[in-house]
Each structure stands twice: as structure tokens, then as C-alpha cells.
Amino acid sequence: MLLMIQTGNGVAKQKPEDIVYMVLDTQGIVNAGLSFIFTDAHAVSQFANFYDSSHIQNISNIIDQTAIISTYWGGEENRDLKLKKEAEFLVDGDIPAALILGFVVFNQAAEQTLLNFGVTQPIVIRTNYYF
């Protein structure tokens, strides 16, 4: 999805510095009793399985860690890998600021934008997280 957003392939194109990763405290979400589901593949895929909070203790075994950290997923032979890489954790409603551990941004300009918004959580720059 990030690649599609950056290239404008089927969605509104965005510059990498306009895209911010939010790092969350998953256990904090569980402890706060927030409603969530997670998938083992891209949520719109017919192959995705949906899991509720009763499966959270098994999340490490359910999602494909190798697919998620993979840096190459091109070609038809990697279609399943690509879908698994896009596993999702979806929270219903607002996430309390206390559960936001930090942010990942593309460059110093994006970092400065967050600082200007008053963000106090850690901000790290990772250009290699973008395309």
C-alpha cells in the first residue's frame, strides 16, 4: 500500500515526507481494552484471516515475520509473500496518545513538522522504510 501511495497507483499520490509511521504499544492497546482485530495478510485479500483479541497471545505465530521484514516481494511468484507482508492491526476508534511510543519519518523536514505539531514522543528518520 505504501508503494501505491507514493506512486499514485490507484490512490492519491503522496510524497514520502508526508507519510508518518506511528509506533504503538500493542500490549497497551490490549490492556486498555480497546477493540481491535488483526489479519495475517492484506485485509482486502480473500486469503486474509481475521483474528480478534482472543488470539493476541499467538500473534507472533499467526503473522509471517519473514514476509513482514522482506525487502523484495516483486513478481507473481511472490504474490503470497506480498499479501502476508501487508498484515494489518486495526484499532476501532481513537488511540490514546499514551499508547504512541514514537514515530518514523522519511527526513528531517518531516521530523520538524511533527515537532512543530508539539509531538514529544521519539521521532526517528528511516529513509529505507520508504520507496
Rosetta silent file (secondary structure, phi, psi, omega in degrees, C-alpha in Angstrom):
SEQUENCE: MLLMIQTGNGVAKQKPEDIVYMVLDTQGIVNAGLSFIFTDAHAVSQFANFYDSSHIQNISNIIDQTAIISTYWGGEENRDLKLKKEAEFLVDGDIPAALILGFVVFNQAAEQTLLNFGVTQPIVIRTNYYF
SCORE:     score description
SCORE:     0.000 S_00000001
   1 L     0.000  -40.279  179.628    0.000    0.000    0.000 S_00000001
   2 H   -59.337  -42.229  178.397    2.837    2.403    0.810 S_00000001
   3 H   -61.550  -42.261  179.671    4.264    1.908   -2.687 S_00000001
   4 H   -62.983  -40.440  179.959    0.850    2.619   -4.220 S_00000001
   5 H   -65.429  -41.278 -177.478    0.521    5.811   -2.164 S_00000001
   6 H   -74.411  -26.463  179.975    3.967    7.043   -3.179 S_00000001
   7 H   -97.249  -14.379 -176.966    3.470    6.268   -6.879 S_00000001
   8 L    75.497   21.508 -179.592   -0.189    7.295   -7.069 S_00000001
   9 L   -78.675   89.411  177.409   -1.113    3.894   -8.498 S_00000001
  10 L    88.681   -5.714  178.394   -4.864    3.830   -7.886 S_00000001
  11 L  -139.607  170.846  178.459   -4.793    6.207   -4.904 S_00000001
  12 L   -65.629  127.036 -177.923   -3.904    9.833   -4.223 S_00000001
  13 L   -71.614  137.608  177.895   -0.145   10.249   -4.581 S_00000001
  14 L  -129.842  145.899  174.280    1.770   11.406   -1.504 S_00000001
  15 L   -75.099  149.107 -178.949    5.388   12.426   -1.034 S_00000001
  16 H   -55.953  -35.146 -178.733    7.341   10.172    1.345 S_00000001
  17 H   -71.636   -8.851  176.358    7.822   13.046    3.795 S_00000001
  18 H   -92.827   -1.526 -177.957    4.024   13.302    4.093 S_00000001
  19 L  -109.695  126.027 -176.698    3.745    9.705    5.324 S_00000001
  20 L  -122.981  130.125  172.126    4.376    9.013    9.007 S_00000001
  21 E   -85.478  135.460  175.531    4.608    5.641   10.720 S_00000001
  22 E  -108.340  123.232 -179.920    3.106    5.584   14.192 S_00000001
  23 E   -94.506  121.338 -173.772    4.715    3.072   16.559 S_00000001
  24 E  -111.843  157.940  174.090    2.168    1.756   19.034 S_00000001
  25 L   -90.715   93.029 -176.258    2.207   -0.163   22.289 S_00000001
  26 H   -59.489  -43.746  179.235    0.232   -3.239   21.218 S_00000001
  27 H   -64.237  -34.814  175.933    0.125   -4.657   24.735 S_00000001
  28 H   -63.181  -38.206  176.824   -1.069   -1.262   25.945 S_00000001
  29 H   -62.574  -42.933  177.588   -3.924   -1.431   23.423 S_00000001
  30 H   -62.832  -50.580 -177.324   -4.853   -4.849   24.802 S_00000001
  31 H   -62.290  -32.276 -179.819   -4.560   -3.678   28.418 S_00000001
  32 L   -76.254   -8.579  179.064   -6.654   -0.560   27.692 S_00000001
  33 L    74.783   21.053  178.369   -9.457   -2.788   26.449 S_00000001
  34 L   -70.672  144.862  178.975   -9.556   -1.130   23.034 S_00000001
  35 L   -79.036  130.668 -179.942  -11.440   -3.047   20.379 S_00000001
  36 E  -152.887  161.945  168.517   -9.180   -4.374   17.609 S_00000001
  37 E  -136.516  160.530  172.549   -8.708   -7.073   15.033 S_00000001
  38 E  -139.007  159.516 -177.968   -5.633   -8.192   13.158 S_00000001
  39 E  -123.432  163.551  176.516   -5.028  -10.085    9.967 S_00000001
  40 L  -101.040    5.659  178.268   -2.366  -12.433    8.668 S_00000001
  41 L  -161.215  176.760  177.643   -2.426  -10.783    5.213 S_00000001
  42 L   -51.880  129.748 -171.462   -3.721   -7.672    3.477 S_00000001
  43 L   -60.857  -26.380  179.930   -7.231   -7.193    4.864 S_00000001
  44 L   -87.055   -4.845  179.790   -8.903   -6.938    1.447 S_00000001
  45 L   -74.077  140.489  176.631   -7.333  -10.171    0.256 S_00000001
  46 L   -67.335  -13.835 -179.208   -9.609  -13.191    0.010 S_00000001
  47 L   -91.018   -9.810 -176.976   -6.779  -15.143    1.637 S_00000001
  48 L   -71.135  138.059  171.374   -6.651  -12.998    4.790 S_00000001
  49 L  -105.055  140.683 -179.370   -7.779  -14.484    8.057 S_00000001
  50 E  -105.128  138.036 -177.755   -9.167  -12.129   10.696 S_00000001
  51 E  -127.595  140.214  176.859   -8.386  -12.558   14.384 S_00000001
  52 L   -98.978 -172.862 -174.163   -9.947  -10.907   17.398 S_00000001
  53 H   -61.514  -21.255  179.734   -8.436  -10.146   20.781 S_00000001
  54 H   -68.155  -12.469 -179.744   -8.740  -13.762   21.908 S_00000001
  55 H  -105.015    4.017 -172.748   -5.841  -14.595   19.547 S_00000001
  56 H   -61.084  -32.942 -179.471   -3.454  -11.812   20.580 S_00000001
  57 H   -66.169  -18.042 -179.664   -1.194  -14.115   22.584 S_00000001
  58 H  -104.819    9.195 -173.436   -0.484  -16.029   19.353 S_00000001
  59 H   -56.729  -35.831  179.828    0.103  -13.024   17.100 S_00000001
  60 H   -64.362  -29.640  178.640    3.810  -13.854   16.723 S_00000001
  61 H   -88.922  -22.203 -176.457    2.919  -17.264   15.340 S_00000001
  62 H   -82.203  -46.070 -179.641   -0.002  -16.043   13.230 S_00000001
  63 L   -84.826  149.189 -177.226    1.668  -13.282   11.239 S_00000001
  64 L   -87.931   96.641 -177.595    4.549  -14.143    8.929 S_00000001
  65 H   -60.179  -37.930  179.684    7.528  -12.283   10.386 S_00000001
  66 H   -62.395  -43.134  178.843    9.757  -13.248    7.454 S_00000001
  67 H   -64.138  -41.670 -176.378    7.294  -11.727    4.979 S_00000001
  68 H   -63.408  -38.955 -178.174    6.967   -8.541    7.020 S_00000001
  69 H   -90.826   -2.811 -179.874   10.711   -7.830    7.082 S_00000001
  70 L   -60.175  139.057  178.783   11.265   -8.939    3.479 S_00000001
  71 L  -101.898   -5.518  176.251   12.782   -6.257    1.255 S_00000001
  72 L  -133.612  126.298  179.007   11.823   -7.944   -2.034 S_00000001
  73 L  -144.593   21.136 -179.478    8.343   -9.126   -2.889 S_00000001
  74 L   -75.958  166.967  176.525    8.052   -8.376   -6.597 S_00000001
  75 L    83.040  151.881 -179.170    6.920  -10.764   -9.283 S_00000001
  76 H   -61.837  -29.371 -179.131    3.968  -13.083   -9.484 S_00000001
  77 H   -66.152  -17.182 -179.062    5.960  -15.787   -7.661 S_00000001
  78 H  -108.775   18.822 -177.207    5.903  -13.603   -4.534 S_00000001
  79 H   -56.612  -45.667  179.838    2.202  -12.728   -4.565 S_00000001
  80 H   -65.608  -39.371  178.191    1.519  -14.568   -1.287 S_00000001
  81 H   -59.884  -45.027 -179.906    4.593  -13.017    0.326 S_00000001
  82 H   -60.902  -44.774  179.744    3.370   -9.540   -0.621 S_00000001
  83 H   -63.370  -40.210  179.599   -0.081  -10.203    0.847 S_00000001
  84 H   -69.912  -33.204  177.629    1.421  -11.539    4.088 S_00000001
  85 H   -60.600  -29.512 -175.908    3.765   -8.543    4.317 S_00000001
  86 L   -93.839   27.273  174.734    0.668   -6.357    4.435 S_00000001
  87 L   -55.567  146.806 -173.066   -0.801   -7.955    7.574 S_00000001
  88 L  -126.003  150.858  173.381   -2.828   -5.364    9.480 S_00000001
  89 E  -124.913  108.027 -170.638   -3.615   -4.423   13.084 S_00000001
  90 E  -111.714  121.635 -178.244   -6.801   -2.377   13.089 S_00000001
  91 E  -106.497  133.719  179.002   -7.977   -0.481   16.174 S_00000001
  92 L   -82.209  126.482  176.852  -11.536    0.788   16.471 S_00000001
  93 L    84.178 -162.893 -177.609  -11.779    4.452   17.402 S_00000001
  94 L   -80.703  148.042  176.280   -9.111    6.763   18.758 S_00000001
  95 L  -103.333  123.659  179.599   -5.831    5.546   20.205 S_00000001
  96 L   -58.873  139.748 -178.085   -4.810    7.341   23.411 S_00000001
  97 H   -55.564  -30.766 -179.161   -1.619    9.382   22.976 S_00000001
  98 H   -63.329  -20.152 -179.422   -0.042    7.480   25.886 S_00000001
  99 H   -92.903    0.098  176.045   -0.010    4.349   23.705 S_00000001
 100 E   -90.298  113.195 -177.471    2.001    6.022   20.959 S_00000001
 101 E   -81.023  -28.059 -178.868    5.622    5.030   21.523 S_00000001
 102 E   171.471 -172.348 -177.264    7.031    7.119   18.719 S_00000001
 103 E  -136.628  150.797  173.988    7.071    7.987   15.044 S_00000001
 104 E  -119.250  130.901 -178.143    9.133    7.076   11.988 S_00000001
 105 E  -129.740  168.100 -176.277    9.578    9.675    9.258 S_00000001
 106 L   -79.664  -38.197 -174.763   11.335    9.988    5.918 S_00000001
 107 L  -154.780 -179.479 -177.778   13.546   13.015    6.546 S_00000001
 108 H   -65.901  -31.228  178.063   14.397   15.957    8.797 S_00000001
 109 H   -63.404  -42.654  178.075   11.683   18.124    7.232 S_00000001
 110 H   -66.437  -39.793  176.284    9.057   15.566    8.251 S_00000001
 111 H   -59.879  -45.551 -179.460   10.608   15.338   11.706 S_00000001
 112 H   -63.195  -36.669  177.022   10.447   19.121   12.052 S_00000001
 113 H   -59.888  -45.791  178.901    6.789   19.109   11.009 S_00000001
 114 H   -64.314  -41.701  178.001    5.963   16.702   13.835 S_00000001
 115 H   -61.284  -39.111  177.889    7.998   18.762   16.298 S_00000001
 116 H   -64.988  -27.653  176.486    6.083   21.854   15.171 S_00000001
 117 L   -78.097   -7.901  179.407    2.843   19.992   15.947 S_00000001
 118 L    93.578   15.269  178.704    4.121   19.508   19.502 S_00000001
 119 L   -63.351  131.017  179.224    4.996   15.823   19.293 S_00000001
 120 L  -111.538  -13.360  177.500    7.019   14.801   22.343 S_00000001
 121 L   -71.097  159.813  178.252    7.424   11.076   21.614 S_00000001
 122 L   -57.901  142.962  176.888   10.639    9.901   19.967 S_00000001
 123 E  -126.108  126.136  177.340   10.918   10.531   16.225 S_00000001
 124 E  -120.561  147.632  178.151   13.364    8.556   14.092 S_00000001
 125 E   -99.410  126.250  179.132   14.317    9.044   10.463 S_00000001
 126 L  -139.494   86.506 -179.468   14.383    5.888    8.330 S_00000001
 127 H   -62.452  -28.806 -178.643   14.595    6.644    4.617 S_00000001
 128 H   -73.431   -4.364  174.974   14.876    2.915    3.893 S_00000001
 129 H   -84.185   -3.696 -175.330   11.305    2.398    5.201 S_00000001
 130 L  -120.625  168.029 -178.214   10.033    4.243    2.122 S_00000001
 131 L  -102.861    0.000    0.000   10.195    3.634   -1.643 S_00000001
